[in-house]
Amino acid sequence: MPHRRHDMRRRDRGAVVIDVGISRIPDPTKKSGYRTVGDVDFEAVRAKAKAITPVPGGVGPMTIAMLVSNTVRAAELSLEA
């Protein structure tokens, strides 16, 4: 299935966009031959959105932070039992 990127034609201006999609698309300018992009067309949406997460580097760090937080909390709860 071809990769389809979303823009904000059907979305309201001022929206907060959290792009959790991740895809590789061909890019001959990169050593690897591809680049990583999200599902949202970042350049087209950034002027319309109130805030937008970049890909890569957007929600990944938050996911890791929450995983560590939940692991520490689970350890604390297990010590209380």
N, C-alpha and C positions, 0 to 999 in steps of 0.2 A: 504494500500500500504506500503510495507516495506521501511524503511528509507535507502536511498542510499547516501553515502558520496562521494564527489568528490576529486580526487587527481590531480596532474599536469601532468599526462601522455600526455595529448593532449594540454597542455598549454606551453608557452615559459618560460624558466628560467628567473628570474628577474622581473616577473610580480608583480604588486601590487594587492593583493587579498582582496576584501572587502566582507566578509562573512555576509550576512544579514539573512541567514536561521537560524531557531532555532527549535530544536526538543528535545524531552526527550527520552532517551534510558534506558533500564533496567540496573541497576548497584547494585548488591547485597551488595557491600561494603558501600553504602551510606544509611544513616538512612531513607531517603525517598523511597529508592528502585530504584531510577533512577538518572540520571545526565543529564544536559543540554549540548547539543553539537550543532555545526553549520552544514552546508551542506558540508563544506570543511574539509577534513581530516587534521587537523592542524599539527599534528606531521609529516605527510608525506610531507606536502607542505612547511613547514617553512624553510627548508634548501634550497629550490629551489626558493622561492619567495623573491622579494626585500623587501616587507613588507606585513603583513597579520594582519587582525583584529581578535582578540580573541572572542570566544563566550563561556560564556556570558561576557559582559563588553566591547564589541568593538564599534559597531555603536550606541548602546542605549544611552550612554551619549551625543553623538553628536546630535542625534535626539531630545533629551530633550533640549539641548542648543539652537538648531535652533528653536524649538517650542517657547521657552521663548523669544528669540530674535524677532521672527516674531510677537508674541503677544504684546511686547513692541512697536515695530514699528507700528503696527495697532492702538494701543492706541494713539501714537503720531500723526499719520495721522488723527485720528478721532477728536483730539483736534484742529488741524489746520483748519478743515472744518467749 
